[in-house]
Amino acid sequence: MKRVVIAGAGQGGFQVAASLRQDGFDGEVLLFGDEPGLPYQRPPLSKEYIKTGNAERLLFRNADFFDKNAIRYLDGRSLTTIDRADRTVELDDGQTHGFDHLVLALGARNRRLPIPGMDFDGVMQLRTLADAERIRAAIAPGLSLVVIGGGFIGLEIAATAAAAGARVTVLEATDRLMSRVVSPAISAHFLAMHQACGVDVRLGTMARGIRGNDRGRAAAVEIDEGASIEADIVLVSAGIVPNVEIAEAAGIYVQDGIRVNDLMETSDPHISAIGDCASFPFGRDGILIRLESVQNAIDQAKCVVQRLLGHPEPYDKVPWFWSDQAAFKLQIAGLTAGADHQVARASDDGAKLTVHCFRQDTLIGVETVNAPADHMMARKLLALPQAPTLGAVEAKDFDLKAVFA
Ligand code: FAD
């Protein structure tokens, strides 16, 4: 293998380049992405960055790292075409680059809502540093922010904006917050917290459209039965769509994401896909999923690198995730969607919460709030061949620590 080309310079793409060098690859590494500047991490965009505006701290590494490690990095360049027969990629600057192996780490883009008014000034979405800069500049004491979508990113911004003195309303179409990914106990905990911070949370409420003023700026979000909520800024945070189109146009198999096997190989063995853009078989049943998390992008990148270096190992990592909202750190080990039974335990002062989630008596995930030690133990627990049963966890004297004693 002489030349690895990595398309997409976010979390996964950067990790492939860094791990190739760290693990001794001595061929050429070309990493390119369509955003300007050096590769950076996204999680702080909806957390510290909105408060501090410190973009330097977002960078994975400074420019020296790429020089020292002989990683050729091209920013502001989009992949336009993959020629599988010639094993070349074409970029929007007209350049063509050959590859022995191509890694697609193209991430995802924000889902646009099919409602009127999405193009008014003041309607924002958050995915990139440029988006975060706009949101940060717009948030100010007293202005009214309407967040459409009560998921992780919308709620992180809601908490930060409320702390900065904005009047914040969150519209969530389902009957609880973060409903796609957390248990009802966690949803209830965060609902109470956001309300205590002064956020007006409207559950079961659909945004029907965004109304503008005569200067083309967003002025209000229309909800049910003719009602509307005044808005200076609207943040639409309604999920993401994986970037699969270029792979699909090249005849690579796509199924929700760019479909890969448990070694992260696409339907073309010379091309891998990782991170937010890839769908892969998960768990014992091999159900097809796509994960949108730092852990997944990093571990899948490492999985590809090991295979390219001649040590293939099926991808089999315990998923984990976090979200910081006001003073509350939510951490999730495993995947808890689809649980049919939950065991929730709060500390006496209510500051900490741990929820064990089961499906058919099998522990599938553990959600914690402000309990990082429990989270770390849960990650180990879920990697065990035999995790505790529902009966064991329900027992009054159940102690996570005792499992490892
Ligand atoms: P990305 O990091 O998105 O990188 C993909 C890159 O490819 C992007 O730079 C994109 O512009 C580029 N690209 C796309 N198309 C092309 C093209 N045609 N040519 C060239 N380049 C292209 N995860 C957590 O685990 N915890 C968190 O707390 C958390 N918070 C988040 C907060 C925010 C605001 C966001 C947006 C995401 C957050 N995530 C979080 C998710 C996490 O950042 C992603 O799952 C992770 O970045 C995925 O890595 P990736 O490499 O697959 O995609």
Boltz pocket constraint, residues with backbone or C-beta under 6 A from the ligand:
constraints:
  - pocket:
      binder: B
      contacts: [[A, 7], [A, 8], [A, 9], [A, 10], [A, 11], [A, 12], [A, 13], [A, 32], [A, 33], [A, 34], [A, 35], [A, 40], [A, 41], [A, 42], [A, 43], [A, 44], [A, 45], [A, 46], [A, 77], [A, 78], [A, 79], [A, 80], [A, 105], [A, 106], [A, 107], [A, 108], [A, 126], [A, 127], [A, 128], [A, 153], [A, 243], [A, 246], [A, 274], [A, 275], [A, 276], [A, 277], [A, 291], [A, 292], [A, 293], [A, 294], [A, 295], [A, 297], [A, 320], [A, 321], [A, 322], [A, 323], [A, 324]]
      max_distance: 6.0
